[in-house]
Amino acid sequence: MISFKKEENLSDWYLEVLTKADIFDYGPVKGTIIFKPYGYALWENIQKILDSLIKKEIGALNSYFPLFIPESYLKKEKEHLEGFSPEVAVVTYAGGEELQEKLIVRPTSETIMYAAFSKWIKSYRDLPLIVNQWCNVVRWEKRPFPFLRNTEFLWQEGHGVHATHEDSLETVFKALTVYLKVYQEYLGIFGFGGQKSESEKFAGALKTFTYEILMPDGKALQGCTSHDLGQNFSLPFEIRFQDKDMNLKYVWQNSWGFSTRSLGAIFMVHGDENGLILPPTIAPYQFVIIPIYDGRVDREIDDWAKKIMASLKEKNFSVFYDTSEETPGFKFNFWELKGAPFRIEIGKKELENKKLTLFRRDNKEKETLTLENLIDNYPRLEKNFIQNLFQRSKEFTLKNISEPSSYSEFKEIMETKRGFLRVFWCENEKCEAKIKEETKATTRCLPLEEKEEKGKCIYCGKEAKRRWLFAQAY
């Protein structure tokens, strides 16, 4: 069913699979996409998981701020304005007349939120203030690619306001920990949590932390970000509070986001020659039931299949019973393409033994078991499925980390197999810019687990004390 091979032509394989699996369609404006129901269900399920963790682990409640931002708000923070200016969409005409002040279509919500926070926060009793927002944002992409780089995409953005820098940093790392948990324990994707370089950090942040994922073509994908904003926004937006000693102080802030890019990572990292492989934690249907008849519809097989479906639904599993007129073989291929985690086959043999045959999409293994055993063992099955995906992702990533000893070797690797390059870098932006210019590779992050050690910068040969991950990126 798939004409392109993933290992030979990743982008064409990706687009063909997503189209045939009914995940998306192209929107009428460059860089926009339509989420088809099956694709949007994936994002809804990620939302449920992440929303619950944000409330439980970070203590943020959801809010919603306007889509349109006065241009004057964006101009209040110089670095923020310069960082986003090339990407913003601007409204200049509305209501039949030219606007007195241009409106920015939300690229992110720091400025509009912080203008409100300055009115809400007066005392130390108003802190901490931590809010989350699920919304769409617009960033005009020159080279869009579905899910990985869209002009309009969906995300959550969290924002914390604190009395001290220490408290704000605690939220920065809580958010990063939540994101890593989602990727590793729910989506089965390995990556590196770490700090961005000065040139790669968020416009207006003191520091940015990320989760960098290696794609099958050797390019890196930034999976999420968590930013220490320091007082870079509280000063221009006049967000101050009176402390217990009646002193007026500026707050410390953070922001953090996780987007539909995560879906692109799932599709690209886990998919194979037969199509998608969706983690059961987020799949629209955890189970797809396929009846196998000898010719005409067999009422007894149909009744047994329906009983299994009803029992699973009663236990809150998501189930689809495929009663279409296609052959079982066609249905098998179709649901493998769509990435259904578990397929239940019901034929004469299963009916006679009052059992079912379970097919796993991750390892293509089958086993015959009772409905009771399936329900009882499901937590173990799901955990094993995710661990299997994660282990494959980890093995691929670790196999594709290189440690070149010279810049010529660095360039050669970037021209051929790519991947992560773990090298010493002096942390001078001029070296970083030259490397990017000559190889298209950028600093992806300084992994959290990296320790200081003595070395020589891969580009200039000057003293360096930390190894950074470089890669070409989406």
N, C-alpha and C positions, 0 to 999 in steps of 0.2 A: 504493500500500500504506500510505502515511502520511497520516492525515486532517488532522493539524495542520501548519501552516506554522511553520518555525523562527523566522522573522523577526517573526511576528505573535503567537505564543504559545509562548515558549521552554520553559517548564516542562512544559506538556502534550505538546509535541513530544518533549521529552527522555524523559519517562516512557513514552510510546507506543513510541518507537524502542527503548528498552532492554528493554521487555517483549517486543516482537515479535522482537527480535534474540536473545532467550533469554539475556540477560546476568544477570538477577537475578530473585528473587521476594521478596515481603515476608515477614519473620519474624513470629512470633506476638506478640512484644513490641514496643511502639512504638519506632521508631527502629532496629530491627534488620533486616538483610536476609540473604537466602540467596544466596550466590554460586553460580550455576549453572555447570556445567563450562566452557562457552565463556567466561563472564566470569572465572572463577577462573584460566583459562589465561593471560589477559592479565596478571593480577597475578603469576603464576609467572614469566612472561617478564621482567617488570620486575625481579622479585627477582633473577633470574639476572644481569641487566646490572648492577644496583646493587650486589649482593653482591660481584661480581668487582671493581668499581671501588673499593669500600670497602676490600677487602683489599689491592688493589694501590696505591691512592693514599694511603690513610690508615694502613694497617697494622693494622687491627682484625680480631680473630678473633671468631667468633660464640660466644655463651653463652646460657644461659636462666635467668631468675630467676622465683620463684613469682608466681602470679596474685594471691594474697592478701597484703595488707600490714597489719601491726599499726597501729592508729590512732595509737599513740604515736609511730611513725616520722614520720607526716605532720605531727604537731604540733611536731616539732623545728625546722622552718623556718617561721617565722610567715607570711611573704609567700606561700610555697608553699601552706600550708594555706588561707589566705584566698582565694587565687586559684582553688583547685580545689574548695573546700567546696560550692558550689552544684551541682557536676556529679558528685560522687562517689556511687557505689552502695555501700551499707554492709551487711555481713552481721552480724546480731545473734544469730541462732539457728542452731545446727548440732548434729548428733549427738544430737538429741532434747532439747537443753537450751539455755538462754540462755548466750551466751559471756561470759566474764569481761572480755575486751577485744574491742571491736568490730574487725572486719576490713574494710579498704577493698579493693574490687575494683579492681585496677590501672588508674589513669587515666594513669599514666606511671611510670617505675621509678626515678627519682632516689633516693628515700628508701630503698627496699629494697636497691638496689645499694650505696649509700654506707655503709649499716650493715655490709655485707660487706667493702667496701674498707677500712674502718677496721681490720679484723682482718688483712687481707692485706698492707697496706702498712706497713712498719716502717723501711725504709732507702731511700736514694736509688737503690740498685740495683734496687728494685722499680718504679722509674719510667722512662719513662711506662707507665701501664696504660691501654690503649685496648680497649674491648670493644663488640661490637655484638649486638643482640638482635632477632630477628624474632618478633613476637607479636601478640596482640590486646589492645586497651585499651577501657575502658568510661568514657564521659563522658555523663551523662544530658542529652540534648538536648531542649529545650522545643519546638523547631520543626525536626524532622528532615527531611532530604531525601536520597534515595539517593545514596551515594558522597560527596556534598559535606558532609553533616552527619549522621553516623550515631551512634547511642548506643553501638554497638560497632563498632570498625573495626580494620583490620589495618595494621601499619606496621613500620618498623625504627626502633629508637632506638639511637644510638651514644653512648658516654660515655667521655670522656678525663680522665685524672688526670695532672698534670704537676708538676714541681718549680718552674717559674717561670710567671709570667703570660704572658710572651712566647711560651713554648712552647705554652701552652694556646690562646692566640689563633691561633697557626699552625694548630692542628687545627680551630678554629672555621672558619677560611677555607678550609682544605682540604675540609672537609665541604660548605661552601656551593658551592665550585667543582665538586665531584662532582655535586651536585644540579643545578646549572645545566647541566652537561654532559649529564646524562640528559634534562632537559627540552628542550634545544636541539638536541642531536645525535642523540638516539634517539627522542624523542617529537614533535619538530617544533613546539614551543610557545614562543612569544616571551613575555618578561616582563621585569620589573625586579628585579634583585638590590639589596637595600638594607637599611638599619637601621630597626628599629621605634622608635616613640616610647616614652617612659617608661611611659605608660598602656597601650600595646599590647604591650609586651614580655612574655616568659614570666615567670610568677610565681616570683621567686627569682633571676632573672638580673640581671647588671650590664647586659648588652646582648643584644639579639636581632636576628639577621639573617634575611632572608626572600627569597623569590622571589614577586613579586606578578603575577598573570595576569589579564588583562581578559577577562571572559566576554562572549558576544554580546549580553546584555541591558544591558551597561554597568556591571555589578557586578564587583568584584574578588574573586579567590580567592587565599588564601594557600597557595602550592604546597608549601612546606617551611619549616623553621626550623633555625637553628643558633645556639646560645646560649653566651655567655661567662658562666659562673656565678661567676667570681672565686673568693672563699673563702666564699661565702654558705652553702655546704653543708659544707665541710670543717671549719669551726669548730664548728657544733652536732653534727656526727657524729664529731668528734675524729679526722679523717683526717690524721695527721702522719707525718713521716719524719725520719730523722736524716741530715743532709747530710754531706759529706766532712770537714767540720771538727767533726763530732760535735754540731752544733747541732740542736735539735728545731724543725722548721718545719711549717706547715700547707701542704697541697697547693693547687694551682689546678686548677679543673675546667671542663669544657664538656660540653654534650649537644646532640644534633642528630637530627632525625627527618624521615621521608618516608613518606607514607601512601597508602592507597587513594583519597584525595581526587584523586590524580593521574589516576586512571581517569575520574573525573567531568570533569576538565579536558579530557582527550582526547575524550570523547564530545561535550561541549558545544562546544568550540572547533572541532573538525574536521568534525563531522557536517554533512550537507546535507539537501536536500528528499527524497533517496532513502534516507537512513538514516545509519549510521555510516561513518566513514572511519578505518580502523585503520592505524597505521604498520606497515610490514612487519617492523620490528625486534621488535615484541611481539605481532603477530597470531597467533592459534592456528594458522591456516593461511596461509602466505605465498602459496600457489597453490591455487586451486580449479579442477579440470578438469571441463569440461562437454562431454559428447559430443553431437553434433547428428546425428540420424538422419532419414532420409526414411521415416517410418513405423516399421517394426519395428527392433529392435536389429540393428545391422550389426556382425557379428563382427570384420571387418577394422578398422573404426573403433575398436571396443572394444579390440582388441589393441594398436593404435597408441597409444591413450590410456594403457593400462596400462604400455606400454613407457616412455612419457614420465614417468609417475608413478614407476616404479621407478628411472629414471635420476636424477630429481630427489631422491628419497629417499636414493639412494646418495651424493649430494653433501650430505646432511644438511639438505635443505630440508624444511619441514613442508608436506605436500600432502594435499588431500582430493579424492577422485574421486567426484563426485555421480552415482550410478547410479539415483537415484530415478525413479519413473515420471512425474514432472511434465514439462511441456513445457520446451524450452530457454528460452523467454521467461520462464516462471515462475522457473526456476532463476537466470537472470540477475538478476531483480529481488530474489529472496530473498537471494542472496549480496552484492548491493550493499547491501541493508538491513543485513546482518551485518558489512559493512565489509571484506570480503576484499580485500586490496591488489591482487592480480593474479588475473585470470581467464584460464584457457587454454581456448580453444574448438577442438574437434576435429570437423571434418565431412569430407565427401567431398573437398573442395578441398584441405584440409590433408593428408589421407591420400595423395592422388595426388602431391602435391609433397613429401611427407615433411617437412612444416613444421607450425607451430602458429600460431594467432592469439592474441595477448596483449592483454588489456584492462586498463588501469590505472584504479583506483578514484579516484585523486586528480584526474586531469584528463580522465577518460572517453575517452582516446585509445586507438586500436587500432593494432597493427602485426603484420605476419606475418613470422616469422623461424624459423630452424632451432633445434632444441633446443640444439645446440652454442653458437650465438650467445647464446641466452638464458642459459645457464650462465656463459659467459665474461663477458657484459656485466652480470650480476646486481649486482655491487658498485656499478657506476655507476648502474644503475636504482634501487637502494635509496637511495643517497645523494641522487639527484635527487628521489625521492619525498619524502624527509624535508625537503630544502631547499625544495621546493614548498610543503609544509604550513607550514613555519616562516615563509616569506616572506608567505604569506597571513595568518598570525597576526600577524606584525609590521606589515603594512600596515594591518590592521584596528585594531590597538592605537594606532599612531601617528596614524591618522586620528581617533581618539577621545580624544585628549589636548587639553584646553582650558586656556588660561591667562587666566582672568577677571581683569579689572582692578579689580573692586569686589565687595563681599560680596553685593550684590543680584544681580549677574550670576552669582556662584557659586551662589546659591540657585536661580536660574532654570534653570541648567544641570542641577542635581541633580534638579529637578522634572520635567525633560523628557528629554533624551537620556542623562544621566549620563556615564559614562566616567571616565577619570582627570583630575583637576584639578591642574595643577602650579602651586602658589602659594607665596608667601612666608608663613611662619608664625613667630611670635615664640617658639615652643616653650614657651609657658605653658599648663599643663594646663587652666586655666579657659577659655581661648579654645577649646581643642580640645574640651572637654566641651560648650560652648555650640553649637559648629558641629555636633556629633553630635546634640544635642538638637533643633536647628532644621532639620537637613537629612538626618539619618541617615548622614551621611558621616563616615568616620574617617580618621585618618592611616594610609595603607597602608605607606609607607616613605619614607626619605630615600635616593634612589638612590645607589649607590656612586660613580657618575661625577659627581655634583653638586659644584660648586665654590662656595666662599663668595663672596657678592656682597651689595651693599647693597640693601635693599628695605624695604617696609612690610608688616606683618602683614595678611593679607586680612581678618581679623575686627576687630582693635582698632586697627590703624593704627600701632602702635608699631614701633620699629626691628626688623628681622629680617635675618638674614644667609644663610639657606638656603631653597631651594625644596623643598617636600615634595609628595609625591603623595597626594591625598585621593580617596576613592571610597566609595560604598556597598559593602558586602561581604557575601559569603555566610558 
